[in-house]
Amino acid sequence: MLIDIVTPDKNIFSGDIESAVFPGSDGSFGVHENHAAMVATLKEGTIKVVDSSSKEQSFDVKGGVVEINHNKIIVLAE
């Protein structure tokens, strides 16, 4: 899956990942390959991604929106 995590100021992370966990407004949720298309709001918390080499990375956000569609994830974060 491809992911882009962007803020109004800069691109925080772009790359190929195996999975991700997001701090959703209604509770955290995970995403794996071939996840159903969806749009969700994010609350303040940490986005955790596992890249293609199985290395976990974390990114703190103050909120935002995530769109998942055809193994492409776009995060518009604050």
Biopython code that builds the backbone (N, CA, C, O; Angstrom):
import numpy as np
from Bio.PDB.StructureBuilder import StructureBuilder

atoms = [
    (1, "MET", "N", (0.841, -1.171, 0.000)),
    (1, "MET", "CA", (0.000, 0.000, 0.000)),
    (1, "MET", "C", (0.888, 1.237, 0.000)),
    (1, "MET", "O", (1.994, 1.228, 0.542)),
    (2, "LEU", "N", (0.396, 2.276, -0.604)),
    (2, "LEU", "CA", (1.103, 3.546, -0.588)),
    (2, "LEU", "C", (0.412, 4.489, 0.381)),
    (2, "LEU", "O", (-0.815, 4.510, 0.471)),
    (3, "ILE", "N", (1.209, 5.274, 1.111)),
    (3, "ILE", "CA", (0.648, 6.233, 2.058)),
    (3, "ILE", "C", (1.353, 7.573, 1.909)),
    (3, "ILE", "O", (2.563, 7.635, 1.693)),
    (4, "ASP", "N", (0.578, 8.635, 2.027)),
    (4, "ASP", "CA", (1.094, 9.997, 2.101)),
    (4, "ASP", "C", (0.495, 10.625, 3.349)),
    (4, "ASP", "O", (-0.726, 10.672, 3.501)),
    (5, "ILE", "N", (1.356, 11.111, 4.247)),
    (5, "ILE", "CA", (0.908, 11.840, 5.440)),
    (5, "ILE", "C", (1.392, 13.268, 5.272)),
    (5, "ILE", "O", (2.594, 13.531, 5.271)),
    (6, "VAL", "N", (0.443, 14.194, 5.130)),
    (6, "VAL", "CA", (0.804, 15.587, 4.878)),
    (6, "VAL", "C", (0.132, 16.518, 5.876)),
    (6, "VAL", "O", (-0.959, 16.244, 6.376)),
    (7, "THR", "N", (0.813, 17.626, 6.153)),
    (7, "THR", "CA", (0.257, 18.704, 6.969)),
    (7, "THR", "C", (0.188, 19.930, 6.064)),
    (7, "THR", "O", (0.691, 19.889, 4.941)),
    (8, "PRO", "N", (-0.421, 21.010, 6.524)),
    (8, "PRO", "CA", (-0.432, 22.224, 5.692)),
    (8, "PRO", "C", (0.982, 22.740, 5.377)),
    (8, "PRO", "O", (1.179, 23.438, 4.382)),
    (9, "ASP", "N", (1.958, 22.402, 6.218)),
    (9, "ASP", "CA", (3.318, 22.906, 6.047)),
    (9, "ASP", "C", (4.248, 22.004, 5.243)),
    (9, "ASP", "O", (5.113, 22.492, 4.516)),
    (10, "LYS", "N", (4.070, 20.672, 5.372)),
    (10, "LYS", "CA", (5.045, 19.776, 4.737)),
    (10, "LYS", "C", (4.496, 18.362, 4.588)),
    (10, "LYS", "O", (3.452, 18.013, 5.141)),
    (11, "ASN", "N", (5.222, 17.571, 3.834)),
    (11, "ASN", "CA", (4.936, 16.152, 3.682)),
    (11, "ASN", "C", (5.719, 15.425, 4.775)),
    (11, "ASN", "O", (6.950, 15.447, 4.775)),
    (12, "ILE", "N", (5.011, 14.781, 5.706)),
    (12, "ILE", "CA", (5.667, 14.111, 6.832)),
    (12, "ILE", "C", (6.242, 12.757, 6.425)),
    (12, "ILE", "O", (7.358, 12.412, 6.811)),
    (13, "PHE", "N", (5.472, 11.985, 5.637)),
    (13, "PHE", "CA", (5.918, 10.648, 5.252)),
    (13, "PHE", "C", (5.224, 10.221, 3.965)),
    (13, "PHE", "O", (4.025, 10.446, 3.799)),
    (14, "SER", "N", (5.963, 9.617, 3.071)),
    (14, "SER", "CA", (5.417, 9.002, 1.861)),
    (14, "SER", "C", (6.163, 7.695, 1.652)),
    (14, "SER", "O", (7.385, 7.639, 1.784)),
    (15, "GLY", "N", (5.422, 6.647, 1.326)),
    (15, "GLY", "CA", (6.111, 5.396, 1.069)),
    (15, "GLY", "C", (5.187, 4.209, 1.000)),
    (15, "GLY", "O", (3.966, 4.329, 1.108)),
    (16, "ASP", "N", (5.803, 3.058, 0.817)),
    (16, "ASP", "CA", (5.105, 1.786, 0.717)),
    (16, "ASP", "C", (5.067, 1.153, 2.107)),
    (16, "ASP", "O", (6.099, 1.036, 2.767)),
    (17, "ILE", "N", (3.880, 0.746, 2.547)),
    (17, "ILE", "CA", (3.740, 0.161, 3.888)),
    (17, "ILE", "C", (2.978, -1.154, 3.824)),
    (17, "ILE", "O", (2.308, -1.459, 2.837)),
    (18, "GLU", "N", (3.097, -1.924, 4.899)),
    (18, "GLU", "CA", (2.341, -3.173, 5.036)),
    (18, "GLU", "C", (1.048, -2.957, 5.798)),
    (18, "GLU", "O", (0.031, -3.579, 5.489)),
    (19, "SER", "N", (1.079, -2.065, 6.811)),
    (19, "SER", "CA", (-0.117, -1.806, 7.625)),
    (19, "SER", "C", (0.017, -0.461, 8.316)),
    (19, "SER", "O", (1.095, 0.131, 8.372)),
    (20, "ALA", "N", (-1.121, 0.008, 8.844)),
    (20, "ALA", "CA", (-1.132, 1.268, 9.592)),
    (20, "ALA", "C", (-2.228, 1.215, 10.637)),
    (20, "ALA", "O", (-3.236, 0.529, 10.467)),
    (21, "VAL", "N", (-2.018, 1.954, 11.733)),
    (21, "VAL", "CA", (-3.028, 2.103, 12.786)),
    (21, "VAL", "C", (-3.237, 3.600, 12.984)),
    (21, "VAL", "O", (-2.284, 4.364, 13.135)),
    (22, "PHE", "N", (-4.521, 4.003, 12.979)),
    (22, "PHE", "CA", (-4.883, 5.413, 13.061)),
    (22, "PHE", "C", (-5.695, 5.704, 14.322)),
    (22, "PHE", "O", (-6.459, 4.854, 14.778)),
    (23, "PRO", "N", (-5.529, 6.927, 14.896)),
    (23, "PRO", "CA", (-6.333, 7.334, 16.054)),
    (23, "PRO", "C", (-7.667, 7.938, 15.581)),
    (23, "PRO", "O", (-7.825, 9.159, 15.571)),
    (24, "GLY", "N", (-8.602, 7.101, 15.199)),
    (24, "GLY", "CA", (-9.886, 7.568, 14.689)),
    (24, "GLY", "C", (-10.701, 8.288, 15.745)),
    (24, "GLY", "O", (-10.550, 8.026, 16.938)),
    (25, "SER", "N", (-11.562, 9.192, 15.312)),
    (25, "SER", "CA", (-12.418, 9.941, 16.237)),
    (25, "SER", "C", (-13.307, 9.027, 17.067)),
    (25, "SER", "O", (-13.638, 9.350, 18.208)),
    (26, "ASP", "N", (-13.695, 7.885, 16.498)),
    (26, "ASP", "CA", (-14.547, 6.920, 17.205)),
    (26, "ASP", "C", (-13.767, 5.732, 17.740)),
    (26, "ASP", "O", (-14.355, 4.717, 18.113)),
    (27, "GLY", "N", (-12.444, 5.852, 17.781)),
    (27, "GLY", "CA", (-11.588, 4.770, 18.258)),
    (27, "GLY", "C", (-10.542, 4.423, 17.219)),
    (27, "GLY", "O", (-10.740, 4.662, 16.027)),
    (28, "SER", "N", (-9.442, 3.867, 17.661)),
    (28, "SER", "CA", (-8.364, 3.553, 16.724)),
    (28, "SER", "C", (-8.760, 2.385, 15.830)),
    (28, "SER", "O", (-9.560, 1.530, 16.210)),
    (29, "PHE", "N", (-8.175, 2.371, 14.621)),
    (29, "PHE", "CA", (-8.466, 1.309, 13.658)),
    (29, "PHE", "C", (-7.229, 1.026, 12.821)),
    (29, "PHE", "O", (-6.394, 1.903, 12.593)),
    (30, "GLY", "N", (-7.132, -0.209, 12.371)),
    (30, "GLY", "CA", (-6.012, -0.636, 11.556)),
    (30, "GLY", "C", (-6.403, -0.805, 10.106)),
    (30, "GLY", "O", (-7.569, -1.021, 9.775)),
    (31, "VAL", "N", (-5.401, -0.703, 9.249)),
    (31, "VAL", "CA", (-5.604, -0.849, 7.809)),
    (31, "VAL", "C", (-4.536, -1.785, 7.271)),
    (31, "VAL", "O", (-3.349, -1.627, 7.557)),
    (32, "HIS", "N", (-4.971, -2.758, 6.490)),
    (32, "HIS", "CA", (-4.074, -3.675, 5.800)),
    (32, "HIS", "C", (-4.384, -3.626, 4.312)),
    (32, "HIS", "O", (-5.343, -2.974, 3.897)),
    (33, "GLU", "N", (-3.581, -4.309, 3.510)),
    (33, "GLU", "CA", (-3.772, -4.328, 2.064)),
    (33, "GLU", "C", (-5.194, -4.756, 1.701)),
    (33, "GLU", "O", (-5.778, -5.626, 2.348)),
    (34, "ASN", "N", (-5.737, -4.136, 0.666)),
    (34, "ASN", "CA", (-7.085, -4.395, 0.149)),
    (34, "ASN", "C", (-8.198, -4.025, 1.133)),
    (34, "ASN", "O", (-9.277, -4.616, 1.109)),
    (35, "HIS", "N", (-7.927, -3.049, 1.992)),
    (35, "HIS", "CA", (-8.945, -2.553, 2.918)),
    (35, "HIS", "C", (-10.065, -1.893, 2.126)),
    (35, "HIS", "O", (-9.822, -1.326, 1.061)),
    (36, "ALA", "N", (-11.267, -1.960, 2.628)),
    (36, "ALA", "CA", (-12.415, -1.304, 1.988)),
    (36, "ALA", "C", (-12.179, 0.203, 1.914)),
    (36, "ALA", "O", (-11.531, 0.789, 2.781)),
    (37, "ALA", "N", (-12.711, 0.806, 0.876)),
    (37, "ALA", "CA", (-12.596, 2.259, 0.727)),
    (37, "ALA", "C", (-13.336, 2.943, 1.867)),
    (37, "ALA", "O", (-14.428, 2.526, 2.256)),
    (38, "MET", "N", (-12.719, 4.013, 2.403)),
    (38, "MET", "CA", (-13.363, 4.744, 3.493)),
    (38, "MET", "C", (-12.719, 6.100, 3.682)),
    (38, "MET", "O", (-11.596, 6.343, 3.240)),
    (39, "VAL", "N", (-13.449, 6.979, 4.348)),
    (39, "VAL", "CA", (-12.943, 8.272, 4.794)),
    (39, "VAL", "C", (-13.277, 8.369, 6.277)),
    (39, "VAL", "O", (-14.401, 8.075, 6.683)),
    (40, "ALA", "N", (-12.304, 8.780, 7.085)),
    (40, "ALA", "CA", (-12.520, 8.871, 8.532)),
    (40, "ALA", "C", (-11.815, 10.095, 9.087)),
    (40, "ALA", "O", (-10.806, 10.548, 8.545)),
    (41, "THR", "N", (-12.359, 10.625, 10.174)),
    (41, "THR", "CA", (-11.707, 11.733, 10.867)),
    (41, "THR", "C", (-10.778, 11.174, 11.940)),
    (41, "THR", "O", (-11.010, 10.097, 12.490)),
    (42, "LEU", "N", (-9.733, 11.926, 12.219)),
    (42, "LEU", "CA", (-8.750, 11.520, 13.217)),
    (42, "LEU", "C", (-8.778, 12.484, 14.393)),
    (42, "LEU", "O", (-9.018, 13.681, 14.234)),
    (43, "LYS", "N", (-8.527, 11.934, 15.579)),
    (43, "LYS", "CA", (-8.373, 12.769, 16.769)),
    (43, "LYS", "C", (-6.880, 12.862, 17.071)),
    (43, "LYS", "O", (-6.057, 12.247, 16.392)),
    (44, "GLU", "N", (-6.548, 13.631, 18.089)),
    (44, "GLU", "CA", (-5.150, 13.744, 18.482)),
    (44, "GLU", "C", (-4.631, 12.383, 18.916)),
    (44, "GLU", "O", (-5.286, 11.675, 19.681)),
    (45, "GLY", "N", (-3.457, 12.022, 18.425)),
    (45, "GLY", "CA", (-2.879, 10.724, 18.759)),
    (45, "GLY", "C", (-1.696, 10.407, 17.871)),
    (45, "GLY", "O", (-1.054, 11.302, 17.320)),
    (46, "THR", "N", (-1.418, 9.119, 17.739)),
    (46, "THR", "CA", (-0.250, 8.655, 16.997)),
    (46, "THR", "C", (-0.666, 7.733, 15.858)),
    (46, "THR", "O", (-1.432, 6.790, 16.057)),
    (47, "ILE", "N", (-0.155, 8.014, 14.667)),
    (47, "ILE", "CA", (-0.308, 7.115, 13.526)),
    (47, "ILE", "C", (0.898, 6.194, 13.546)),
    (47, "ILE", "O", (2.037, 6.657, 13.596)),
    (48, "LYS", "N", (0.654, 4.896, 13.506)),
    (48, "LYS", "CA", (1.739, 3.917, 13.482)),
    (48, "LYS", "C", (1.701, 3.188, 12.145)),
    (48, "LYS", "O", (0.662, 2.661, 11.746)),
    (49, "VAL", "N", (2.833, 3.160, 11.460)),
    (49, "VAL", "CA", (2.918, 2.452, 10.185)),
    (49, "VAL", "C", (4.027, 1.414, 10.254)),
    (49, "VAL", "O", (5.049, 1.621, 10.908)),
    (50, "VAL", "N", (3.812, 0.294, 9.573)),
    (50, "VAL", "CA", (4.837, -0.736, 9.428)),
    (50, "VAL", "C", (5.224, -0.728, 7.958)),
    (50, "VAL", "O", (4.409, -1.033, 7.088)),
    (51, "ASP", "N", (6.490, -0.373, 7.686)),
    (51, "ASP", "CA", (6.910, -0.271, 6.290)),
    (51, "ASP", "C", (7.220, -1.638, 5.696)),
    (51, "ASP", "O", (7.109, -2.660, 6.373)),
    (52, "SER", "N", (7.611, -1.644, 4.424)),
    (52, "SER", "CA", (7.814, -2.905, 3.710)),
    (52, "SER", "C", (8.969, -3.731, 4.267)),
    (52, "SER", "O", (9.073, -4.918, 3.958)),
    (53, "SER", "N", (9.844, -3.130, 5.086)),
    (53, "SER", "CA", (10.926, -3.890, 5.726)),
    (53, "SER", "C", (10.561, -4.279, 7.160)),
    (53, "SER", "O", (11.430, -4.667, 7.940)),
    (54, "SER", "N", (9.260, -4.174, 7.510)),
    (54, "SER", "CA", (8.708, -4.517, 8.824)),
    (54, "SER", "C", (9.195, -3.599, 9.948)),
    (54, "SER", "O", (9.136, -3.973, 11.119)),
    (55, "LYS", "N", (9.673, -2.409, 9.604)),
    (55, "LYS", "CA", (10.080, -1.422, 10.592)),
    (55, "LYS", "C", (8.881, -0.542, 10.942)),
    (55, "LYS", "O", (8.202, -0.026, 10.055)),
    (56, "GLU", "N", (8.624, -0.374, 12.253)),
    (56, "GLU", "CA", (7.501, 0.450, 12.684)),
    (56, "GLU", "C", (7.956, 1.896, 12.877)),
    (56, "GLU", "O", (9.008, 2.164, 13.457)),
    (57, "GLN", "N", (7.132, 2.820, 12.371)),
    (57, "GLN", "CA", (7.384, 4.244, 12.549)),
    (57, "GLN", "C", (6.124, 4.881, 13.117)),
    (57, "GLN", "O", (5.014, 4.422, 12.847)),
    (58, "SER", "N", (6.296, 5.945, 13.909)),
    (58, "SER", "CA", (5.162, 6.620, 14.538)),
    (58, "SER", "C", (5.191, 8.104, 14.207)),
    (58, "SER", "O", (6.253, 8.718, 14.106)),
    (59, "PHE", "N", (3.991, 8.668, 14.039)),
    (59, "PHE", "CA", (3.843, 10.084, 13.726)),
    (59, "PHE", "C", (2.718, 10.653, 14.579)),
    (59, "PHE", "O", (1.585, 10.179, 14.504)),
    (60, "ASP", "N", (3.018, 11.664, 15.386)),
    (60, "ASP", "CA", (2.011, 12.300, 16.238)),
    (60, "ASP", "C", (1.226, 13.315, 15.420)),
    (60, "ASP", "O", (1.806, 14.103, 14.672)),
    (61, "VAL", "N", (-0.098, 13.294, 15.565)),
    (61, "VAL", "CA", (-0.970, 14.242, 14.876)),
    (61, "VAL", "C", (-1.937, 14.855, 15.882)),
    (61, "VAL", "O", (-2.221, 14.268, 16.926)),
    (62, "LYS", "N", (-2.435, 16.041, 15.554)),
    (62, "LYS", "CA", (-3.404, 16.722, 16.413)),
    (62, "LYS", "C", (-4.828, 16.508, 15.923)),
    (62, "LYS", "O", (-5.778, 16.991, 16.540)),
    (63, "GLY", "N", (-4.981, 15.794, 14.827)),
    (63, "GLY", "CA", (-6.278, 15.538, 14.216)),
    (63, "GLY", "C", (-6.108, 15.491, 12.714)),
    (63, "GLY", "O", (-4.993, 15.601, 12.203)),
    (64, "GLY", "N", (-7.229, 15.327, 11.999)),
    (64, "GLY", "CA", (-7.156, 15.325, 10.556)),
    (64, "GLY", "C", (-8.182, 14.400, 9.931)),
    (64, "GLY", "O", (-9.183, 14.024, 10.542)),
    (65, "VAL", "N", (-7.888, 14.046, 8.680)),
    (65, "VAL", "CA", (-8.774, 13.186, 7.895)),
    (65, "VAL", "C", (-7.910, 12.162, 7.165)),
    (65, "VAL", "O", (-6.814, 12.483, 6.705)),
    (66, "VAL", "N", (-8.409, 10.924, 7.061)),
    (66, "VAL", "CA", (-7.720, 9.893, 6.297)),
    (66, "VAL", "C", (-8.677, 9.349, 5.236)),
    (66, "VAL", "O", (-9.852, 9.097, 5.505)),
    (67, "GLU", "N", (-8.145, 9.173, 4.020)),
    (67, "GLU", "CA", (-8.905, 8.553, 2.933)),
    (67, "GLU", "C", (-8.164, 7.300, 2.493)),
    (67, "GLU", "O", (-6.957, 7.331, 2.256)),
    (68, "ILE", "N", (-8.904, 6.193, 2.385)),
    (68, "ILE", "CA", (-8.339, 4.920, 1.949)),
    (68, "ILE", "C", (-9.102, 4.497, 0.708)),
    (68, "ILE", "O", (-10.330, 4.410, 0.725)),
    (69, "ASN", "N", (-8.367, 4.230, -0.381)),
    (69, "ASN", "CA", (-9.024, 3.851, -1.632)),
    (69, "ASN", "C", (-8.020, 3.121, -2.530)),
    (69, "ASN", "O", (-6.985, 3.680, -2.892)),
    (70, "HIS", "N", (-8.327, 1.885, -2.882)),
    (70, "HIS", "CA", (-7.496, 1.075, -3.800)),
    (70, "HIS", "C", (-6.033, 1.018, -3.361)),
    (70, "HIS", "O", (-5.134, 1.301, -4.153)),
    (71, "ASN", "N", (-5.794, 0.650, -2.093)),
    (71, "ASN", "CA", (-4.456, 0.502, -1.527)),
    (71, "ASN", "C", (-3.633, 1.786, -1.568)),
    (71, "ASN", "O", (-2.404, 1.734, -1.598)),
    (72, "LYS", "N", (-4.296, 2.923, -1.570)),
    (72, "LYS", "CA", (-3.661, 4.238, -1.480)),
    (72, "LYS", "C", (-4.282, 4.963, -0.302)),
    (72, "LYS", "O", (-5.503, 5.096, -0.217)),
    (73, "ILE", "N", (-3.435, 5.434, 0.611)),
    (73, "ILE", "CA", (-3.904, 6.125, 1.820)),
    (73, "ILE", "C", (-3.373, 7.556, 1.784)),
    (73, "ILE", "O", (-2.179, 7.793, 1.597)),
    (74, "ILE", "N", (-4.284, 8.490, 1.966)),
    (74, "ILE", "CA", (-3.905, 9.905, 2.056)),
    (74, "ILE", "C", (-4.358, 10.420, 3.405)),
    (74, "ILE", "O", (-5.538, 10.331, 3.746)),
    (75, "VAL", "N", (-3.416, 10.963, 4.181)),
    (75, "VAL", "CA", (-3.728, 11.527, 5.488)),
    (75, "VAL", "C", (-3.477, 13.030, 5.432)),
    (75, "VAL", "O", (-2.360, 13.473, 5.163)),
    (76, "LEU", "N", (-4.522, 13.805, 5.687)),
    (76, "LEU", "CA", (-4.394, 15.256, 5.813)),
    (76, "LEU", "C", (-4.421, 15.542, 7.306)),
    (76, "LEU", "O", (-5.478, 15.535, 7.938)),
    (77, "ALA", "N", (-3.236, 15.794, 7.859)),
    (77, "ALA", "CA", (-3.097, 15.900, 9.318)),
    (77, "ALA", "C", (-2.844, 17.328, 9.766)),
    (77, "ALA", "O", (-2.362, 18.169, 9.007)),
    (78, "GLU", "N", (-3.186, 17.574, 11.022)),
    (78, "GLU", "CA", (-2.888, 18.865, 11.654)),
    (78, "GLU", "C", (-1.629, 18.722, 12.461)),
    (78, "GLU", "O", (-1.183, 19.685, 13.085)),
]
sb = StructureBuilder()
sb.init_structure("model")
sb.init_model(0)
sb.init_chain("A")
sb.init_seg("    ")
for serial, (resi, resn, name, xyz) in enumerate(atoms, 1):
    if name == "N":
        sb.init_residue(resn, " ", resi, " ")
    sb.init_atom(name, np.array(xyz, "f"), 0.0, 1.0, " ", f" {name:<3s}", serial, name[0])
structure = sb.get_structure()
